[in-house]
Amino acid sequence: MNICVISASMRGNSQSLKVANYLNERLKKLDVNSWVLDLHELKLPPYDDDETEAPAKDEVLKQLSEADGYVFVSPEWDGMMSHGLISMLHYVDTEMAHKPVMLVGVSSGIGGAYPIEQMKQMGPKNKHYVISPESLRLMKVKEMLNDQDFSETATDLYVKQRADYALKVLVEYAKALQNVRASGVFNPDEFGSGV
Ligand SMILES: Cc1cc2nc3c(=O)[nH]c(=O)nc-3n(C[C@H](O)[C@H](O)[C@H](O)COP(=O)(O)O)c2cc1C
């Protein structure tokens, strides 16, 4: 079972990357082969239909192909989901089709809901991936997920438990959707655009 955790902040030393690294560690505790794809580090150019060379493109598509599921960790910037994530999705063909995605919205304040709702809209139709119903909204993120303390005194204990729960659900969706892909029913040549 392979899960790719995408850190979708476009700035260095981001809270989204901190969260992605935390979730990656928790996935490893579930015996999942997981890794972090950091969109800031990747430097994938904004998609322009191949006018600009994008050396990172092959690597990102390889990693997306190898994964059985994904976590999208998007910051809320100006009330919006990550523009880098939207751009990355333009590069995708069928690599993510019929695989599950867990959504995480990140805010240093009391936001985080907008990126979750926007990520539900942007991508699944034509990229054919499946959104897990168990998302994670991280408000006041600087106070969250800074350690692996699961004691009763940990102030973010509920968030940590909720994160573990959402990851476990994601892994079960990833197992179940392998059957959908193996069935051969997916027909992107005829029905490439969803409705
Ligand atoms: C350009 C910019 C716009 C932002 N706009 C919002 C916003 O609309 N709502 C919000 O809750 N936080 C906003 N923030 C703060 C982020 O929530 C904060 O930076 C948080 O750490 C997540 O972003 P990061 O993963 O890049 O660190 C903004 C940050 C930046 C850099």
The ligand as a MOL file (V3000), in Angstrom:
LIG
                    3D

  0  0  0     0  0            999 V3000
M  V30 BEGIN CTAB
M  V30 COUNTS 31 33 0 0 0
M  V30 BEGIN ATOM
M  V30 1 C -0.3910 35.0220 0.9640 0
M  V30 2 C -1.0170 34.4560 2.1930 0
M  V30 3 C -2.3940 34.5760 2.3610 0
M  V30 4 C -3.0060 34.0240 3.4890 0
M  V30 5 N -4.3770 34.0770 3.6100 0
M  V30 6 C -4.9840 33.4220 4.6170 0
M  V30 7 C -6.4180 33.3110 4.6580 0
M  V30 8 O -7.1340 33.7970 3.8110 0
M  V30 9 N -6.9840 32.6220 5.6820 0
M  V30 10 C -6.2220 32.0370 6.6630 0
M  V30 11 O -6.8010 31.4090 7.5510 0
M  V30 12 N -4.8670 32.1190 6.6450 0
M  V30 13 C -4.2360 32.7850 5.6510 0
M  V30 14 N -2.8630 32.8460 5.5920 0
M  V30 15 C -2.0730 32.3000 6.6940 0
M  V30 16 C -1.8870 30.7810 6.5600 0
M  V30 17 O -2.9940 30.1710 7.1470 0
M  V30 18 C -0.6000 30.3730 7.2560 0
M  V30 19 O 0.5070 30.8550 6.5200 0
M  V30 20 C -0.5260 28.8790 7.5350 0
M  V30 21 O 0.7100 28.6200 8.1510 0
M  V30 22 C -0.6900 27.9810 6.3160 0
M  V30 23 O 0.1850 28.3070 5.2540 0
M  V30 24 P 1.6120 27.6110 5.0250 0
M  V30 25 O 1.3510 26.1310 4.8720 0
M  V30 26 O 2.1600 28.2520 3.8050 0
M  V30 27 O 2.4450 27.8470 6.2630 0
M  V30 28 C -2.2210 33.3870 4.4890 0
M  V30 29 C -0.8350 33.2840 4.2970 0
M  V30 30 C -0.2340 33.7860 3.1640 0
M  V30 31 C 1.2430 33.6250 2.9810 0
M  V30 END ATOM
M  V30 BEGIN BOND
M  V30 1 1 1 2
M  V30 2 1 2 3
M  V30 3 2 2 30
M  V30 4 2 3 4
M  V30 5 1 4 5
M  V30 6 1 4 28
M  V30 7 2 5 6
M  V30 8 1 6 7
M  V30 9 1 6 13
M  V30 10 2 7 8
M  V30 11 1 7 9
M  V30 12 1 9 10
M  V30 13 2 10 11
M  V30 14 1 10 12
M  V30 15 2 12 13
M  V30 16 1 13 14
M  V30 17 1 14 15
M  V30 18 1 14 28
M  V30 19 1 15 16
M  V30 20 1 16 17
M  V30 21 1 16 18
M  V30 22 1 18 19
M  V30 23 1 18 20
M  V30 24 1 20 21
M  V30 25 1 20 22
M  V30 26 1 22 23
M  V30 27 1 23 24
M  V30 28 2 24 25
M  V30 29 1 24 26
M  V30 30 1 24 27
M  V30 31 2 28 29
M  V30 32 1 29 30
M  V30 33 1 30 31
M  V30 END BOND
M  V30 END CTAB
M  END
